[in-house]
Amino acid sequence: MSKLIITENPEKWNFRDEGAAVISPSDYFSIKEYQESKAFKIVNLCRSHQYQSLGYYVSLLAEARSHKVIPEIKTLQDFRFPSLIKDDAEEFDGLIQDSLKSETENKVTINIYFGQVADVQYSKLGILLFNLFQAPIIQGVFTKKEKWQLQNLKPLHLKDLDESGIKKLQEALHFYITGKNVVRKKYKRKKYDLALMVNPDDPYPPSSPQALQKFITAADKLGFNTEVITKNDFGKLLQFDALFIRETTNVNHHTYRFAKKAEAEGLVVFDDPGSILRCTNKVYLHELLVANKIAVPNSYIIRKDSQIVPDSFNYPMIIKQPDGSFSKGVKKVVDESELKSTLKDLFQKSELLIVQEFMPTTYDWRVGIINKQALYVCKYFMAQNHWQIINWKKDNMHRDGKSESVAVADAPKALIDLALKSTALIGNGLYGVDIKEINGKFFVIEINDNPSIDVGVEDKVLKSGLYTKIMETFVERIEKR
């Protein structure tokens, strides 16, 4: 997707080598190509964004043309209500206090250029404010009485900057346009831009660094520039055509906000927000599967205010919190004493829990699905001397069971059919369906919106073809937009 920098004096900017054209507002308003194609990302650097100014109309027409633009009209409107901005600032009060704790004056003014600041001690604060209020240049004024407070936040414009400010803006814009891969500018420009989102601190990520590199290699061959991003890069989403989330997802989490924002901006997204919402809550998933007559273990939803477990459930039984992942928040109880202590613990985090019959097996099936087609099949064996495939120990340490991969064509047809039927209720994204087999019958345990894909496990049959297939799906969807 082409990038356009729009300013009244294009001759003062030179980004031809960065895959970005610099044009005037009049060119943007009148040239037919910009009117008819949606394939543009706009950086609006006009001298003013005030109501009915040239800059205002650049953002307004960009949104009407379905171009991705910074700043959006909504963002410009948000700045008109400083009281709401101050209310929002209360949510990150701790970061404000930490960033300004060494200041000796009672007033500090910080200029933020595409998330970058001149003083490194304000870096986290600058990134956060840019992520929340995405305008090219933002000025934050902080004052201290009993503690530091955000006194004012407003957008700045080119006319507000001196020579040193213009230089800082150009440097930040260069980084914003090229991302972290500035060293790659000597290579031929690719057709699409992919954001690969990871959490470097995740103790159990869905893909290892080796698998991530295989995704990047596959994407490169299919015409993607790939940039690895983290939760600090919310403000950069507009630069991309697709977002691939490879960190553990949840609804009350930054991954969901990224997915929602990306989808709203027209990016192709895995995991899409609808899938995150449906898959990460086991109460919802249980009701959805039961309502559609999908075979599941005998289960029952219990409430915090009653905590009644039906007499039909025998020990041992399984208790699940709604939003656990990677076998966390899933407990086996063997008697009434354990049941009471487990309920007391898990009800501190949720008003509802699920009690489920215990179905012991030596392994669980996992069927990978993408675009309503089976992608891979694995057997995950239980961890040694444990009833789950992951045995979590202290300090986030864990032990995995062995795995065995099976070609889709060699897997039981009933297994594949059940996986396809259950994921069709969720969407057409990328899923991993966990299924137990008891006496030749199959039961869905859960559906993962962010399934593990790792070297030597899920890719053992298709090898690099697995990564290519996923990237091909991104390309197909981008080209259908």
C-alpha positions in Angstrom: 0.0 0.0 0.0 1.5 3.4 -1.1 2.3 6.1 1.5 1.5 9.7 0.9 2.9 12.6 2.9 0.7 15.6 2.3 2.0 19.1 3.1 1.7 22.6 1.6 5.5 22.6 0.7 6.4 19.2 -0.8 9.7 20.4 -2.1 11.0 20.6 1.5 10.6 16.9 2.1 12.5 14.1 0.5 11.2 10.6 1.1 11.4 9.1 -2.4 13.8 6.4 -1.2 11.4 5.3 1.6 8.5 4.2 -0.4 6.6 7.4 0.3 5.6 10.3 -2.1 5.3 13.9 -0.8 2.4 15.8 -2.4 0.4 18.9 -1.9 -3.2 19.1 -0.7 -4.4 20.3 -4.1 -2.8 17.3 -5.8 -4.5 15.0 -3.3 -7.8 16.6 -3.9 -7.7 16.6 -7.7 -5.6 13.7 -9.0 -7.9 10.9 -10.2 -5.7 8.1 -8.9 -6.1 9.3 -5.3 -9.8 9.5 -5.7 -10.4 6.1 -7.2 -8.0 3.8 -5.3 -8.2 2.8 -1.7 -4.6 1.7 -1.5 -3.1 4.7 0.2 -1.8 5.5 3.7 -1.9 9.2 4.4 0.4 11.2 6.7 -1.3 14.6 7.0 1.4 17.2 7.7 -0.5 20.3 6.7 0.2 23.6 8.5 -3.1 23.4 10.4 -5.8 20.8 11.2 -8.3 23.3 12.5 -11.9 22.9 11.4 -12.4 23.6 7.6 -8.7 24.2 7.1 -6.8 22.4 4.3 -5.4 19.9 6.8 -8.9 19.2 8.2 -10.2 18.5 4.7 -7.2 16.2 3.9 -8.1 14.0 6.8 -11.8 14.2 6.0 -11.5 13.2 2.4 -9.0 10.5 3.2 -11.6 8.9 5.4 -14.3 9.3 2.7 -11.9 7.6 0.3 -11.2 4.7 2.7 -7.6 5.7 3.0 -5.7 5.2 6.3 -4.9 8.6 7.6 -3.1 10.1 10.6 -4.5 12.2 12.2 -8.1 10.9 11.9 -11.0 13.4 12.3 -12.0 11.6 15.5 -8.6 12.3 17.0 -8.9 16.0 16.0 -12.3 16.1 17.7 -10.9 14.4 20.8 -8.5 17.3 21.3 -11.4 19.7 21.6 -12.4 18.1 24.9 -9.4 18.5 27.2 -11.4 17.4 30.3 -11.9 14.0 28.7 -8.2 13.7 27.9 -7.4 14.5 31.6 -9.8 11.8 32.7 -8.0 9.3 30.3 -4.7 10.4 31.9 -5.8 9.1 35.2 -5.5 5.5 33.8 -1.7 5.9 33.4 -1.0 8.1 36.4 1.7 5.7 37.5 3.7 6.2 34.3 3.4 10.0 34.6 4.7 9.9 38.1 7.6 7.6 37.2 8.6 9.5 34.1 8.7 12.9 35.8 10.0 11.9 39.2 13.5 13.4 38.7 12.2 16.8 37.5 13.0 19.7 39.8 10.7 22.3 38.2 6.9 22.2 38.7 6.1 22.5 35.0 7.3 20.3 32.1 6.5 20.6 28.4 7.1 17.6 26.2 6.8 17.6 22.4 6.1 14.2 20.9 6.9 13.5 17.2 5.3 10.3 16.0 5.8 8.9 19.4 9.4 10.0 19.8 10.7 12.5 22.3 14.0 14.4 22.7 14.6 13.2 26.3 14.9 9.5 26.7 13.3 9.5 30.2 10.0 10.5 28.6 10.1 7.7 25.9 7.5 5.5 27.4 5.2 8.4 28.1 5.7 9.7 24.5 4.8 6.3 23.0 1.7 5.9 25.2 0.4 9.4 24.4 1.0 8.8 20.7 -0.8 5.4 20.8 -3.8 7.0 22.5 -3.9 10.2 20.5 -2.5 9.6 17.1 -1.4 12.9 15.7 2.0 13.6 14.1 3.0 16.2 16.7 1.6 16.4 20.2 2.5 18.7 23.0 1.9 17.6 26.6 2.1 20.0 29.5 2.5 18.6 32.9 2.3 20.5 36.2 3.0 19.4 39.8 1.2 20.4 43.0 0.9 17.3 45.3 1.7 15.1 42.3 2.3 15.4 38.6 -0.8 15.9 36.4 -1.4 16.3 32.7 -2.4 19.9 32.4 -2.9 20.1 28.7 -2.5 18.0 25.6 -2.8 19.5 22.1 -1.7 18.8 18.5 1.1 21.0 17.1 1.5 21.8 13.5 4.4 22.7 11.2 3.7 26.4 11.7 4.3 25.9 15.5 7.8 24.4 15.1 11.2 26.2 14.9 14.1 24.8 12.9 15.2 22.3 15.5 11.6 21.1 15.8 11.3 20.6 12.1 14.5 18.5 12.1 13.2 16.3 15.0 9.9 15.9 13.1 11.7 14.8 9.9 13.8 12.3 11.8 10.7 10.9 13.6 8.8 10.7 10.3 11.7 8.8 8.7 11.5 6.2 11.5 7.7 6.1 11.3 7.7 5.6 7.6 10.4 3.0 7.5 9.7 1.3 10.9 12.4 -0.6 12.6 13.7 -2.1 9.3 15.5 1.0 8.0 18.5 -1.1 7.2 16.3 -2.8 4.5 15.7 0.3 2.5 18.3 -0.8 -0.1 16.2 -3.8 -1.0 13.4 -3.7 -3.5 10.1 -2.4 -2.1 7.6 -5.2 -1.5 3.9 -5.0 -2.3 2.5 -5.3 1.1 3.3 -4.5 4.8 2.8 -7.1 7.5 2.9 -6.4 11.3 4.0 -9.5 13.2 3.0 -8.9 16.8 4.9 -10.7 19.6 5.5 -10.4 23.3 9.3 -10.8 24.1 8.4 -11.5 27.7 5.8 -14.2 27.1 7.1 -17.4 28.9 5.0 -19.6 26.6 4.6 -17.9 23.2 2.5 -19.5 20.5 5.5 -19.5 18.2 9.2 -19.7 19.0 11.8 -17.3 17.4 12.6 -20.0 14.8 9.0 -20.4 13.8 8.6 -16.6 13.6 11.6 -16.5 11.2 9.9 -19.1 9.0 6.7 -16.9 8.9 8.9 -13.9 7.9 10.7 -15.9 5.2 7.3 -17.2 3.8 5.9 -13.6 3.9 9.0 -12.2 2.1 8.6 -14.7 -0.8 4.9 -13.7 -1.2 5.6 -9.9 -1.3 5.5 -8.7 2.3 7.7 -6.4 4.1 7.4 -7.8 7.7 8.0 -5.8 10.8 8.0 -7.4 14.3 5.9 -5.2 16.6 5.0 -5.2 20.3 2.3 -3.6 22.4 4.1 -0.3 22.3 3.5 0.0 18.5 -0.2 0.7 18.5 0.3 4.0 16.8 2.0 2.3 13.8 -0.9 0.1 12.8 -2.0 2.5 10.0 1.3 1.6 8.2 0.3 -2.0 7.6 -1.9 -4.0 5.3 -2.1 -7.0 7.7 -1.7 -7.9 11.4 -0.6 -11.3 12.5 -0.8 -11.7 16.3 1.7 -14.3 17.6 1.3 -13.7 21.3 -1.3 -15.0 23.7 -4.6 -13.2 23.3 -7.4 -12.2 25.6 -10.3 -9.8 25.6 -9.3 -7.6 28.5 -5.9 -7.2 26.9 -3.9 -5.1 24.5 -4.0 -7.9 21.8 -7.8 -7.4 21.6 -7.4 -3.6 21.2 -4.8 -4.1 18.5 -7.1 -6.5 16.7 -10.1 -4.2 17.0 -8.1 -1.2 15.7 -6.6 -3.1 12.8 -10.0 -4.5 11.7 -11.5 -1.0 11.9 -8.7 0.3 9.7 -9.3 -2.4 7.1 -6.2 -4.6 7.8 -6.5 -8.3 7.4 -6.1 -9.7 11.0 -5.3 -13.0 12.6 -6.6 -13.3 15.3 -9.6 -11.2 14.4 -11.4 -9.6 17.4 -14.5 -11.7 16.9 -12.5 -14.9 17.2 -10.6 -13.6 20.3 -14.0 -12.7 21.9 -15.5 -16.1 21.2 -12.6 -18.4 21.8 -11.0 -16.9 24.9 -14.1 -17.3 27.1 -14.9 -20.9 27.9 -18.4 -20.1 29.2 -19.3 -18.5 25.8 -17.6 -21.3 23.9 -19.4 -24.0 26.0 -22.8 -22.5 25.4 -22.1 -22.0 21.6 -21.0 -25.6 21.2 -23.9 -27.1 23.2 -26.5 -25.0 21.4 -25.2 -26.2 18.1 -25.1 -29.9 19.1 -21.3 -30.2 19.0 -20.1 -33.1 21.1 -18.4 -31.9 24.3 -17.7 -33.5 27.7 -20.5 -33.3 30.2 -20.2 -29.8 31.6 -22.1 -27.4 33.8 -21.8 -23.6 34.5 -21.7 -22.8 38.2 -22.3 -19.3 39.7 -20.4 -17.6 42.5 -23.6 -16.8 44.4 -24.7 -20.5 44.5 -21.6 -22.7 43.9 -23.8 -25.8 43.4 -22.2 -28.7 41.5 -24.8 -31.2 40.3 -24.8 -34.6 41.9 -24.3 -36.2 38.5 -20.6 -35.1 38.6 -18.3 -37.6 40.1 -14.7 -37.1 41.4 -12.3 -36.5 39.9 -13.8 -33.5 38.0 -12.4 -30.5 36.2 -12.9 -26.9 37.2 -12.2 -24.2 34.5 -12.0 -20.5 34.8 -13.5 -18.8 31.7 -10.4 -17.1 30.3 -7.5 -19.5 31.1 -5.0 -20.4 28.4 -2.2 -23.0 27.8 -3.8 -25.2 30.5 -3.7 -22.5 33.1 -6.9 -21.9 35.1 -7.8 -25.5 34.7 -7.9 -27.6 37.9 -8.6 -31.2 38.7 -10.2 -31.8 42.0 -10.4 -35.3 43.6 -12.6 -34.7 46.7 -14.9 -32.2 48.3 -12.2 -30.4 50.2 -10.2 -29.8 47.1 -13.4 -28.6 45.3 -14.1 -26.0 48.0 -10.6 -24.6 48.0 -10.4 -24.5 44.2 -13.8 -22.7 43.9 -12.8 -20.2 46.5 -9.6 -19.5 44.6 -11.1 -19.3 41.1 -14.2 -17.4 42.1 -11.9 -14.5 43.1 -11.4 -13.9 39.3 -14.8 -14.7 37.8 -18.5 -14.8 38.6 -18.9 -18.0 36.6 -16.9 -21.2 36.3 -17.3 -24.4 34.4 -17.3 -27.9 36.0 -16.6 -30.6 33.5 -16.3 -34.4 33.7 -12.8 -35.8 33.8 -12.0 -37.7 30.6 -8.6 -39.3 31.0 -6.7 -39.9 27.7 -3.0 -40.4 26.9 -3.1 -37.6 24.3 -5.3 -34.9 22.9 -5.9 -34.3 19.3 -5.2 -30.8 17.9 -6.6 -29.9 14.4 -5.3 -26.7 12.9 -7.9 -24.9 10.7 -7.5 -21.9 8.5 -10.0 -20.4 6.2 -12.4 -23.4 7.0 -9.8 -25.9 5.8 -7.8 -28.4 7.8 -4.1 -27.3 7.9 -2.4 -29.8 10.3 -3.1 -32.5 12.8 -1.2 -33.3 15.9 -1.3 -35.6 18.9 -0.3 -33.8 22.1 0.6 -36.4 24.8 0.2 -35.7 28.4 3.2 -34.4 30.4 5.0 -37.1 32.3 3.1 -38.1 35.5 0.5 -35.5 34.8 -3.1 -35.3 33.4 -2.5 -32.3 31.1 -0.3 -31.8 28.1 1.5 -29.0 30.0 2.6 -29.4 33.6 2.9 -25.9 35.1 5.3 -25.7 38.0 6.5 -22.8 40.2 7.7 -19.5 38.7 6.1 -20.1 35.3 8.2 -23.1 34.7 6.5 -25.9 32.8 7.0 -29.3 31.3 5.4 -30.3 28.0 4.4 -33.8 26.9 5.6 -35.3 23.6 3.9 -34.6 20.3 3.3 -36.5 17.1 2.2 -35.1 13.8 -0.3 -36.8 11.4 -1.0 -35.9 7.8 -4.5 -34.5 7.4 -5.4 -37.2 4.9 -4.4 -39.9 7.4 -6.4 -38.5 10.3 -9.8 -39.9 11.2 -12.5 -38.3 9.0 -14.8 -37.8 12.0 -12.1 -35.9 13.8 -11.6 -33.5 10.9 -15.3 -33.1 10.3 -15.9 -32.2 14.0 -13.1 -29.6 13.9 -14.4 -28.0 10.8 -18.0 -27.9 12.1 -17.0 -26.4 15.4 -14.7 -23.7 14.0 -17.4 -22.7 11.4 -19.3 -21.4 14.4 -16.4 -19.0 15.2 -15.4 -17.6 11.9 -12.9 -18.3 9.0 -9.7 -17.5 10.8 -6.8 -19.5 12.1 -7.8 -21.9 14.9 -6.6 -24.9 16.8 -9.3 -27.3 18.0 -8.5 -29.6 21.0 -10.4 -32.8 20.8 -10.5 -35.9 23.0 -11.1 -39.4 21.6 -13.0 -41.9 23.8 -13.8 -45.3 22.4 -13.8 -44.0 18.8 -16.0 -41.0 19.7 -14.7 -37.4 19.5 -15.4 -34.5 21.9 -14.3 -30.9 21.5 -12.4 -29.6 24.6 -11.8 -26.1 23.4 -11.1 -24.0 20.3 -8.0 -21.8 20.3 -8.0 -18.6 18.3 -4.2 -18.3 18.7 -2.9 -21.9 18.3 0.7 -23.0 18.8 2.6 -23.2 15.6 6.2 -24.3 16.2 9.2 -25.8 14.4 9.2 -29.6 14.5 5.7 -29.9 15.9 2.7 -28.5 13.9 4.9 -28.0 10.8 6.4 -31.5 10.9 4.3 -32.7 7.9 3.9 -29.6 5.7 7.3 -28.1 6.8 7.7 -24.6 5.2 4.4 -25.2 3.3 2.5 -24.6 6.6 3.9 -21.1 6.9 3.4 -20.4 3.2 -0.2 -21.5 3.4 -1.0 -19.1 6.2 0.8 -16.2 4.4 -1.1 -17.1 1.2 -4.3 -16.6 3.1 -3.2 -13.1 4.1 -2.5 -12.3 0.5 -5.8 -13.7 -0.8 -7.7 -11.6 1.7 -5.8 -8.4 1.1 -6.4 -8.7 -2.7 -10.1 -9.3 -2.2 -10.6 -6.1 -0.2 
